[in-house]
Amino acid sequence: MNIIGDKQYLSKRSKRFYNYFFSYMILLLLSLLLLVAVVYVNFIETMIHDAEASNISSLQQIKSMTDIRHHFGKFLIRLAMLMNQTL
């Protein structure tokens, strides 16, 4: 082969290489984009679930503390009434 024929062969070969290379890169990027989107959605759903669970737990603790104080207040009123009756 002569030099001109070699250059044409190499240019055809490198064009084919770049066509395949860019095609695979596009497929790889689309796959990664899909994977990132799935992980992102899963992460957001997990964060929302954990935040809701934490808020519910806090509200239950506040409710139980309020109930205890309410019952303790009733107990103190009854105790005071009993002490007044005995005096």
Backbone atoms as SQL, in Angstrom:
CREATE TABLE atoms (id INTEGER PRIMARY KEY, chain TEXT, resi INTEGER, resn TEXT, atom TEXT, x REAL, y REAL, z REAL);
INSERT INTO atoms VALUES
  (1, 'A', 1, 'MET', 'N', 0.832, -1.176, 0.000),
  (2, 'A', 1, 'MET', 'CA', 0.000, 0.000, 0.000),
  (3, 'A', 1, 'MET', 'C', 0.879, 1.243, 0.000),
  (4, 'A', 2, 'ASN', 'N', 0.311, 2.270, -0.554),
  (5, 'A', 2, 'ASN', 'CA', 1.054, 3.525, -0.547),
  (6, 'A', 2, 'ASN', 'C', 0.611, 4.395, 0.630),
  (7, 'A', 3, 'ILE', 'N', 1.243, 5.533, 0.788),
  (8, 'A', 3, 'ILE', 'CA', 0.991, 6.406, 1.945),
  (9, 'A', 3, 'ILE', 'C', -0.426, 6.967, 1.904),
  (10, 'A', 4, 'ILE', 'N', -0.895, 7.347, 0.735),
  (11, 'A', 4, 'ILE', 'CA', -2.242, 7.922, 0.612),
  (12, 'A', 4, 'ILE', 'C', -3.288, 6.863, 0.960),
  (13, 'A', 5, 'GLY', 'N', -3.109, 5.654, 0.508),
  (14, 'A', 5, 'GLY', 'CA', -4.037, 4.570, 0.820),
  (15, 'A', 5, 'GLY', 'C', -4.060, 4.276, 2.312),
  (16, 'A', 6, 'ASP', 'N', -2.885, 4.325, 2.952),
  (17, 'A', 6, 'ASP', 'CA', -2.821, 4.090, 4.399),
  (18, 'A', 6, 'ASP', 'C', -3.570, 5.180, 5.166),
  (19, 'A', 7, 'LYS', 'N', -3.443, 6.428, 4.748),
  (20, 'A', 7, 'LYS', 'CA', -4.114, 7.534, 5.440),
  (21, 'A', 7, 'LYS', 'C', -5.631, 7.406, 5.292),
  (22, 'A', 8, 'GLN', 'N', -6.085, 7.021, 4.087),
  (23, 'A', 8, 'GLN', 'CA', -7.521, 6.858, 3.887),
  (24, 'A', 8, 'GLN', 'C', -8.052, 5.703, 4.731),
  (25, 'A', 9, 'TYR', 'N', -7.285, 4.623, 4.802),
  (26, 'A', 9, 'TYR', 'CA', -7.689, 3.477, 5.614),
  (27, 'A', 9, 'TYR', 'C', -7.765, 3.872, 7.091),
  (28, 'A', 10, 'LEU', 'N', -6.752, 4.601, 7.553),
  (29, 'A', 10, 'LEU', 'CA', -6.733, 5.037, 8.953),
  (30, 'A', 10, 'LEU', 'C', -7.860, 6.029, 9.242),
  (31, 'A', 11, 'SER', 'N', -8.141, 6.929, 8.289),
  (32, 'A', 11, 'SER', 'CA', -9.204, 7.901, 8.541),
  (33, 'A', 11, 'SER', 'C', -10.568, 7.204, 8.576),
  (34, 'A', 12, 'LYS', 'N', -10.789, 6.191, 7.710),
  (35, 'A', 12, 'LYS', 'CA', -12.031, 5.423, 7.766),
  (36, 'A', 12, 'LYS', 'C', -12.119, 4.651, 9.086),
  (37, 'A', 13, 'ARG', 'N', -10.976, 4.107, 9.479),
  (38, 'A', 13, 'ARG', 'CA', -10.940, 3.325, 10.714),
  (39, 'A', 13, 'ARG', 'C', -11.188, 4.223, 11.922),
  (40, 'A', 14, 'SER', 'N', -10.563, 5.389, 11.954),
  (41, 'A', 14, 'SER', 'CA', -10.761, 6.268, 13.112),
  (42, 'A', 14, 'SER', 'C', -12.171, 6.861, 13.114),
  (43, 'A', 15, 'LYS', 'N', -12.783, 7.102, 11.944),
  (44, 'A', 15, 'LYS', 'CA', -14.169, 7.572, 11.914),
  (45, 'A', 15, 'LYS', 'C', -15.096, 6.507, 12.489),
  (46, 'A', 16, 'ARG', 'N', -14.846, 5.273, 12.100),
  (47, 'A', 16, 'ARG', 'CA', -15.653, 4.176, 12.621),
  (48, 'A', 16, 'ARG', 'C', -15.461, 4.046, 14.127),
  (49, 'A', 17, 'PHE', 'N', -14.200, 4.173, 14.573),
  (50, 'A', 17, 'PHE', 'CA', -13.919, 4.108, 16.004),
  (51, 'A', 17, 'PHE', 'C', -14.674, 5.195, 16.760),
  (52, 'A', 18, 'TYR', 'N', -14.612, 6.425, 16.261),
  (53, 'A', 18, 'TYR', 'CA', -15.291, 7.524, 16.945),
  (54, 'A', 18, 'TYR', 'C', -16.815, 7.363, 16.905),
  (55, 'A', 19, 'ASN', 'N', -17.332, 6.829, 15.819),
  (56, 'A', 19, 'ASN', 'CA', -18.773, 6.552, 15.781),
  (57, 'A', 19, 'ASN', 'C', -19.172, 5.566, 16.872),
  (58, 'A', 20, 'TYR', 'N', -18.448, 4.453, 16.973),
  (59, 'A', 20, 'TYR', 'CA', -18.722, 3.479, 18.024),
  (60, 'A', 20, 'TYR', 'C', -18.479, 4.067, 19.414),
  (61, 'A', 21, 'PHE', 'N', -17.377, 4.791, 19.544),
  (62, 'A', 21, 'PHE', 'CA', -17.022, 5.371, 20.829),
  (63, 'A', 21, 'PHE', 'C', -18.115, 6.316, 21.320),
  (64, 'A', 22, 'PHE', 'N', -18.561, 7.225, 20.460),
  (65, 'A', 22, 'PHE', 'CA', -19.605, 8.174, 20.870),
  (66, 'A', 22, 'PHE', 'C', -20.941, 7.476, 21.112),
  (67, 'A', 23, 'SER', 'N', -21.239, 6.454, 20.348),
  (68, 'A', 23, 'SER', 'CA', -22.475, 5.702, 20.568),
  (69, 'A', 23, 'SER', 'C', -22.456, 5.030, 21.934),
  (70, 'A', 24, 'TYR', 'N', -21.349, 4.382, 22.259),
  (71, 'A', 24, 'TYR', 'CA', -21.246, 3.740, 23.564),
  (72, 'A', 24, 'TYR', 'C', -21.207, 4.757, 24.697),
  (73, 'A', 25, 'MET', 'N', -20.586, 5.889, 24.480),
  (74, 'A', 25, 'MET', 'CA', -20.568, 6.932, 25.506),
  (75, 'A', 25, 'MET', 'C', -21.981, 7.461, 25.768),
  (76, 'A', 26, 'ILE', 'N', -22.757, 7.645, 24.720),
  (77, 'A', 26, 'ILE', 'CA', -24.141, 8.102, 24.882),
  (78, 'A', 26, 'ILE', 'C', -24.949, 7.056, 25.642),
  (79, 'A', 27, 'LEU', 'N', -24.786, 5.785, 25.290),
  (80, 'A', 27, 'LEU', 'CA', -25.482, 4.719, 26.014),
  (81, 'A', 27, 'LEU', 'C', -25.052, 4.675, 27.478),
  (82, 'A', 28, 'LEU', 'N', -23.763, 4.836, 27.723),
  (83, 'A', 28, 'LEU', 'CA', -23.256, 4.829, 29.085),
  (84, 'A', 28, 'LEU', 'C', -23.811, 6.012, 29.873),
  (85, 'A', 29, 'LEU', 'N', -23.821, 7.181, 29.280),
  (86, 'A', 29, 'LEU', 'CA', -24.338, 8.360, 29.967),
  (87, 'A', 29, 'LEU', 'C', -25.836, 8.245, 30.242),
  (88, 'A', 30, 'LEU', 'N', -26.584, 7.717, 29.290),
  (89, 'A', 30, 'LEU', 'CA', -28.024, 7.518, 29.516),
  (90, 'A', 30, 'LEU', 'C', -28.273, 6.497, 30.634),
  (91, 'A', 31, 'SER', 'N', -27.475, 5.443, 30.656),
  (92, 'A', 31, 'SER', 'CA', -27.601, 4.442, 31.725),
  (93, 'A', 31, 'SER', 'C', -27.275, 5.053, 33.076),
  (94, 'A', 32, 'LEU', 'N', -26.207, 5.827, 33.136),
  (95, 'A', 32, 'LEU', 'CA', -25.845, 6.487, 34.388),
  (96, 'A', 32, 'LEU', 'C', -26.903, 7.491, 34.818),
  (97, 'A', 33, 'LEU', 'N', -27.447, 8.223, 33.874),
  (98, 'A', 33, 'LEU', 'CA', -28.500, 9.186, 34.186),
  (99, 'A', 33, 'LEU', 'C', -29.720, 8.484, 34.763),
  (100, 'A', 34, 'LEU', 'N', -30.099, 7.369, 34.178),
  (101, 'A', 34, 'LEU', 'CA', -31.227, 6.590, 34.685),
  (102, 'A', 34, 'LEU', 'C', -30.931, 6.059, 36.087),
  (103, 'A', 35, 'LEU', 'N', -29.739, 5.556, 36.294),
  (104, 'A', 35, 'LEU', 'CA', -29.347, 5.044, 37.605),
  (105, 'A', 35, 'LEU', 'C', -29.368, 6.151, 38.655),
  (106, 'A', 36, 'VAL', 'N', -28.831, 7.303, 38.319),
  (107, 'A', 36, 'VAL', 'CA', -28.822, 8.435, 39.249),
  (108, 'A', 36, 'VAL', 'C', -30.245, 8.879, 39.574),
  (109, 'A', 37, 'ALA', 'N', -31.113, 8.902, 38.583),
  (110, 'A', 37, 'ALA', 'CA', -32.503, 9.300, 38.812),
  (111, 'A', 37, 'ALA', 'C', -33.193, 8.326, 39.760),
  (112, 'A', 38, 'VAL', 'N', -32.981, 7.042, 39.581),
  (113, 'A', 38, 'VAL', 'CA', -33.603, 6.039, 40.447),
  (114, 'A', 38, 'VAL', 'C', -33.079, 6.167, 41.875),
  (115, 'A', 39, 'VAL', 'N', -31.774, 6.324, 42.021),
  (116, 'A', 39, 'VAL', 'CA', -31.180, 6.465, 43.354),
  (117, 'A', 39, 'VAL', 'C', -31.676, 7.749, 44.019),
  (118, 'A', 40, 'TYR', 'N', -31.767, 8.824, 43.268),
  (119, 'A', 40, 'TYR', 'CA', -32.232, 10.099, 43.804),
  (120, 'A', 40, 'TYR', 'C', -33.671, 9.996, 44.317),
  (121, 'A', 41, 'VAL', 'N', -34.541, 9.402, 43.519),
  (122, 'A', 41, 'VAL', 'CA', -35.944, 9.247, 43.923),
  (123, 'A', 41, 'VAL', 'C', -36.039, 8.366, 45.175),
  (124, 'A', 42, 'ASN', 'N', -35.279, 7.283, 45.199),
  (125, 'A', 42, 'ASN', 'CA', -35.279, 6.395, 46.359),
  (126, 'A', 42, 'ASN', 'C', -34.763, 7.127, 47.601),
  (127, 'A', 43, 'PHE', 'N', -33.722, 7.926, 47.442),
  (128, 'A', 43, 'PHE', 'CA', -33.161, 8.694, 48.553),
  (129, 'A', 43, 'PHE', 'C', -34.177, 9.689, 49.091),
  (130, 'A', 44, 'ILE', 'N', -34.859, 10.396, 48.202),
  (131, 'A', 44, 'ILE', 'CA', -35.851, 11.384, 48.623),
  (132, 'A', 44, 'ILE', 'C', -37.004, 10.701, 49.360),
  (133, 'A', 45, 'GLU', 'N', -37.483, 9.581, 48.837),
  (134, 'A', 45, 'GLU', 'CA', -38.567, 8.854, 49.500),
  (135, 'A', 45, 'GLU', 'C', -38.147, 8.381, 50.891),
  (136, 'A', 46, 'THR', 'N', -36.921, 7.905, 51.015),
  (137, 'A', 46, 'THR', 'CA', -36.408, 7.465, 52.314),
  (138, 'A', 46, 'THR', 'C', -36.305, 8.628, 53.283),
  (139, 'A', 47, 'MET', 'N', -35.815, 9.767, 52.802),
  (140, 'A', 47, 'MET', 'CA', -35.695, 10.944, 53.663),
  (141, 'A', 47, 'MET', 'C', -37.070, 11.415, 54.141),
  (142, 'A', 48, 'ILE', 'N', -38.051, 11.434, 53.241),
  (143, 'A', 48, 'ILE', 'CA', -39.408, 11.851, 53.614),
  (144, 'A', 48, 'ILE', 'C', -39.985, 10.889, 54.652),
  (145, 'A', 49, 'HIS', 'N', -39.812, 9.596, 54.425),
  (146, 'A', 49, 'HIS', 'CA', -40.329, 8.597, 55.368),
  (147, 'A', 49, 'HIS', 'C', -39.673, 8.758, 56.736),
  (148, 'A', 50, 'ASP', 'N', -38.355, 8.930, 56.768),
  (149, 'A', 50, 'ASP', 'CA', -37.655, 9.089, 58.042),
  (150, 'A', 50, 'ASP', 'C', -38.073, 10.375, 58.753),
  (151, 'A', 51, 'ALA', 'N', -38.247, 11.457, 58.005),
  (152, 'A', 51, 'ALA', 'CA', -38.685, 12.720, 58.615),
  (153, 'A', 51, 'ALA', 'C', -40.082, 12.576, 59.205),
  (154, 'A', 52, 'GLU', 'N', -40.980, 11.931, 58.483),
  (155, 'A', 52, 'GLU', 'CA', -42.334, 11.716, 59.004),
  (156, 'A', 52, 'GLU', 'C', -42.314, 10.840, 60.250),
  (157, 'A', 53, 'ALA', 'N', -41.515, 9.787, 60.226),
  (158, 'A', 53, 'ALA', 'CA', -41.430, 8.898, 61.388),
  (159, 'A', 53, 'ALA', 'C', -40.862, 9.644, 62.592),
  (160, 'A', 54, 'SER', 'N', -39.877, 10.473, 62.374),
  (161, 'A', 54, 'SER', 'CA', -39.290, 11.257, 63.466),
  (162, 'A', 54, 'SER', 'C', -40.301, 12.252, 64.031),
  (163, 'A', 55, 'ASN', 'N', -41.041, 12.913, 63.154),
  (164, 'A', 55, 'ASN', 'CA', -42.057, 13.864, 63.611),
  (165, 'A', 55, 'ASN', 'C', -43.164, 13.172, 64.397),
  (166, 'A', 56, 'ILE', 'N', -43.598, 12.019, 63.928),
  (167, 'A', 56, 'ILE', 'CA', -44.642, 11.270, 64.633),
  (168, 'A', 56, 'ILE', 'C', -44.139, 10.843, 66.006),
  (169, 'A', 57, 'SER', 'N', -42.892, 10.402, 66.072),
  (170, 'A', 57, 'SER', 'CA', -42.318, 10.002, 67.357),
  (171, 'A', 57, 'SER', 'C', -42.260, 11.190, 68.321),
  (172, 'A', 58, 'SER', 'N', -41.843, 12.331, 67.832),
  (173, 'A', 58, 'SER', 'CA', -41.791, 13.535, 68.675),
  (174, 'A', 58, 'SER', 'C', -43.184, 13.926, 69.158),
  (175, 'A', 59, 'LEU', 'N', -44.159, 13.875, 68.270),
  (176, 'A', 59, 'LEU', 'CA', -45.525, 14.221, 68.660),
  (177, 'A', 59, 'LEU', 'C', -46.076, 13.243, 69.689),
  (178, 'A', 60, 'GLN', 'N', -45.758, 11.960, 69.561),
  (179, 'A', 60, 'GLN', 'CA', -46.214, 10.979, 70.541),
  (180, 'A', 60, 'GLN', 'C', -45.577, 11.236, 71.903),
  (181, 'A', 61, 'GLN', 'N', -44.307, 11.612, 71.916),
  (182, 'A', 61, 'GLN', 'CA', -43.649, 11.932, 73.184),
  (183, 'A', 61, 'GLN', 'C', -44.289, 13.160, 73.832),
  (184, 'A', 62, 'ILE', 'N', -44.571, 14.180, 73.029),
  (185, 'A', 62, 'ILE', 'CA', -45.214, 15.386, 73.554),
  (186, 'A', 62, 'ILE', 'C', -46.592, 15.050, 74.105),
  (187, 'A', 63, 'LYS', 'N', -47.350, 14.219, 73.389),
  (188, 'A', 63, 'LYS', 'CA', -48.684, 13.818, 73.842),
  (189, 'A', 63, 'LYS', 'C', -48.604, 13.070, 75.162),
  (190, 'A', 64, 'SER', 'N', -47.669, 12.142, 75.278),
  (191, 'A', 64, 'SER', 'CA', -47.565, 11.373, 76.520),
  (192, 'A', 64, 'SER', 'C', -47.148, 12.273, 77.684),
  (193, 'A', 65, 'MET', 'N', -46.247, 13.213, 77.437),
  (194, 'A', 65, 'MET', 'CA', -45.852, 14.151, 78.502),
  (195, 'A', 65, 'MET', 'C', -47.038, 15.025, 78.927),
  (196, 'A', 66, 'THR', 'N', -47.811, 15.483, 77.956),
  (197, 'A', 66, 'THR', 'CA', -48.986, 16.301, 78.264),
  (198, 'A', 66, 'THR', 'C', -50.012, 15.487, 79.042),
  (199, 'A', 67, 'ASP', 'N', -50.229, 14.239, 78.644),
  (200, 'A', 67, 'ASP', 'CA', -51.172, 13.377, 79.365),
  (201, 'A', 67, 'ASP', 'C', -50.713, 13.145, 80.801),
  (202, 'A', 68, 'ILE', 'N', -49.415, 12.912, 80.979),
  (203, 'A', 68, 'ILE', 'CA', -48.884, 12.681, 82.330),
  (204, 'A', 68, 'ILE', 'C', -49.098, 13.922, 83.191),
  (205, 'A', 69, 'ARG', 'N', -48.811, 15.091, 82.637),
  (206, 'A', 69, 'ARG', 'CA', -48.999, 16.325, 83.397),
  (207, 'A', 69, 'ARG', 'C', -50.485, 16.539, 83.728),
  (208, 'A', 70, 'HIS', 'N', -51.346, 16.238, 82.773),
  (209, 'A', 70, 'HIS', 'CA', -52.792, 16.394, 82.998),
  (210, 'A', 70, 'HIS', 'C', -53.263, 15.474, 84.129),
  (211, 'A', 71, 'HIS', 'N', -52.843, 14.203, 84.077),
  (212, 'A', 71, 'HIS', 'CA', -53.236, 13.248, 85.116),
  (213, 'A', 71, 'HIS', 'C', -52.622, 13.622, 86.465),
  (214, 'A', 72, 'PHE', 'N', -51.390, 14.113, 86.442),
  (215, 'A', 72, 'PHE', 'CA', -50.746, 14.532, 87.678),
  (216, 'A', 72, 'PHE', 'C', -51.477, 15.735, 88.274),
  (217, 'A', 73, 'GLY', 'N', -51.926, 16.661, 87.412),
  (218, 'A', 73, 'GLY', 'CA', -52.706, 17.810, 87.887),
  (219, 'A', 73, 'GLY', 'C', -54.013, 17.371, 88.536),
  (220, 'A', 74, 'LYS', 'N', -54.696, 16.409, 87.895),
  (221, 'A', 74, 'LYS', 'CA', -55.932, 15.869, 88.480),
  (222, 'A', 74, 'LYS', 'C', -55.647, 15.218, 89.825),
  (223, 'A', 75, 'PHE', 'N', -54.553, 14.497, 89.892),
  (224, 'A', 75, 'PHE', 'CA', -54.170, 13.834, 91.138),
  (225, 'A', 75, 'PHE', 'C', -53.924, 14.869, 92.236),
  (226, 'A', 76, 'LEU', 'N', -53.237, 15.952, 91.898),
  (227, 'A', 76, 'LEU', 'CA', -52.963, 16.988, 92.898),
  (228, 'A', 76, 'LEU', 'C', -54.253, 17.655, 93.373),
  (229, 'A', 77, 'ILE', 'N', -55.193, 17.870, 92.493),
  (230, 'A', 77, 'ILE', 'CA', -56.480, 18.466, 92.872),
  (231, 'A', 77, 'ILE', 'C', -57.226, 17.533, 93.821),
  (232, 'A', 78, 'ARG', 'N', -57.268, 16.245, 93.494),
  (233, 'A', 78, 'ARG', 'CA', -57.937, 15.273, 94.370),
  (234, 'A', 78, 'ARG', 'C', -57.253, 15.205, 95.731),
  (235, 'A', 79, 'LEU', 'N', -55.921, 15.230, 95.709),
  (236, 'A', 79, 'LEU', 'CA', -55.173, 15.179, 96.959),
  (237, 'A', 79, 'LEU', 'C', -55.472, 16.401, 97.817),
  (238, 'A', 80, 'ALA', 'N', -55.526, 17.564, 97.179),
  (239, 'A', 80, 'ALA', 'CA', -55.839, 18.784, 97.928),
  (240, 'A', 80, 'ALA', 'C', -57.251, 18.723, 98.493),
  (241, 'A', 81, 'MET', 'N', -58.188, 18.215, 97.707),
  (242, 'A', 81, 'MET', 'CA', -59.566, 18.101, 98.191),
  (243, 'A', 81, 'MET', 'C', -59.648, 17.136, 99.377),
  (244, 'A', 82, 'LEU', 'N', -58.932, 16.032, 99.293),
  (245, 'A', 82, 'LEU', 'CA', -58.921, 15.062, 100.399),
  (246, 'A', 82, 'LEU', 'C', -58.291, 15.648, 101.650),
  (247, 'A', 83, 'MET', 'N', -57.234, 16.424, 101.458),
  (248, 'A', 83, 'MET', 'CA', -56.574, 17.027, 102.621),
  (249, 'A', 83, 'MET', 'C', -57.480, 18.085, 103.262),
  (250, 'A', 84, 'ASN', 'N', -58.241, 18.822, 102.453),
  (251, 'A', 84, 'ASN', 'CA', -59.171, 19.815, 102.995),
  (252, 'A', 84, 'ASN', 'C', -60.318, 19.142, 103.750),
  (253, 'A', 85, 'GLN', 'N', -60.756, 17.949, 103.289),
  (254, 'A', 85, 'GLN', 'CA', -61.846, 17.243, 103.942),
  (255, 'A', 85, 'GLN', 'C', -61.407, 16.679, 105.293),
  (256, 'A', 86, 'THR', 'N', -60.153, 16.280, 105.355),
  (257, 'A', 86, 'THR', 'CA', -59.690, 15.686, 106.607),
  (258, 'A', 86, 'THR', 'C', -59.363, 16.739, 107.655),
  (259, 'A', 87, 'LEU', 'N', -59.143, 17.957, 107.261),
  (260, 'A', 87, 'LEU', 'CA', -58.816, 19.006, 108.239),
  (261, 'A', 87, 'LEU', 'C', -60.016, 19.539, 108.858);
